[in-house]
Amino acid sequence: MFARRIAVVGAGYVGLTTAACLAHLGHRVVCADIDVAKVERLQAGDIGILEPRLADLVAEGTAAGRLQFCVGAAAAVARRDEDPVEVLFLCVPTPMGDGGAADLAAVEAVAAEVRHLIPAGCVVVTKSTVPVGTANRTRTLLRRRDVAVVANPEFLREGSAVHDFLNPDRIVVGSDQQDAAERVAALYSRLGAPTVLTDAASAEMVKYAANAFLAIKLSYVNALAELCDVLGADVADVTEGMGHDRRIGAAFLAPGPGWGGSCLPKDTSALVQVAAAAGLDFPLVSAGIDTNTRQREIMVGKVREAVGPLTGARIGMLGLTFKAGTDDLRDSPALAVAELLAAEGAELTAYDPGCPAAVPGVTDAVTVADDVMRAAKDADALVVLTEWPEFRQLDWNALGGVVGRRVVVDTRNLLDPDVLRRAGFSWIGVGRR
């Protein structure tokens, strides 16, 4: 494999992971962002996000001279002291816009900025999650016949992004120009992963199709857990029985307070909008979204059932991030539940291993403590909302001495009920006997 000269525009989860991992694979990479302060932090070795191994790879790449950071896409593309850029990755944000469609303003802005700067023969790669047709639209915006556009969706889970990049289930590359698609696929050749070479539209559809499927699977198991609660069945045994079926698999069969984060909410809504724009309904995905919204209300109902009226009730929240292993609060189901609890008059104090004591935009409704004992003090109930492994190791006897009532509502079915009962706590799970 030949080392390539690569530019990555965007230094968020996807862009920074892509840049660091490509440098780790031996390529020469420059990563650009419009946030001057972020670039300065990255140049100083501060990645600013909680993501296992990522800081180490950034340090490795910068020390070896294979990874650099700069401000702005133009600076990344037009570096006169370097060989011409061969591959340009677009890893900019594509947030949910009006009506649920993806907002492509950042993609379009970068295309306009670099259109005259991209060297002939360069391949532009859309790595951000984008609607079907974006590669073709990008080609139109660039108005460069000597530049190819390739769709190469990412499949990175926050909290394991580096592992997922370096140990992928598959590499998906789509373009109407076969040679360009093969050049991009070759960047990953050391990984030995199955590679799907297809057209751009199909590659773009793969990302939406995969994430919507996972979201529907989660909504299904949450609905199943509600039914188990009513019928007296145990969802843990039910999902174990299901998971042994190789056609189903055990992944994404854990009930909880609902799915969230930066991908599933955005991608499911975008897929519904893509279908609507094509004149089609997608009721299956829409139902999954509705089920997910309702799941937060069901969790609040469990808390209400455990403590009675919520007005003035003190609730200790264990977890704020949308999943363990990250400090990301975007579309966190924990925050959605907190908002509903606060609306009913509950007083909320939270502890999360991934969050500092002060969290902008959160502390209005929730007091964030830097210690689990402070979050638990005088609580009428402790509510587990994020599946941090650390919560399994808590000293429940000590917590029992500071809470107001020994009640735990475990929305993740994370804890061992027997351990809690021996400490005098009542334990309420999701779909569990």
Secondary structure, DSSP 8 states (H G I E B T S, - for coil): ----EEEEE--SHHHHHHHHHHHHTT-EEEEEES-HHHHHHHHTT---S--TTHHHHHHHHHHHTSEEEEESHHHHH--TTS---SEEEE-----B-GGG-B--HHHHHHHHHHTTTS-TT-EEEE-S---TTHHHHHHHHHT-TTSEEEE------TTSHHHHHHS-S-EEEE-SSHHHHHHHHHTTGGG---EEEE-HHHHHHHHHHHHHHHHHHHHHHHHHHHHHHHHT--HHHHHHHHHTSTTT-STT----S---TTTHHHHHHHHHHHHHHTT---HHHHHHHHHHHHHHHHHHHHHHHHHS--TT-EEEEE--SSSTT----TT-HHHHHHHHHHHTT-EEEEE-TTS-S--TTTTTTEEE-SSHHHHHTT-SEEEE-S--GGGGG--HHHHHTT-SS-EEEETT--S-HHHHHHTT-EEE-SS--
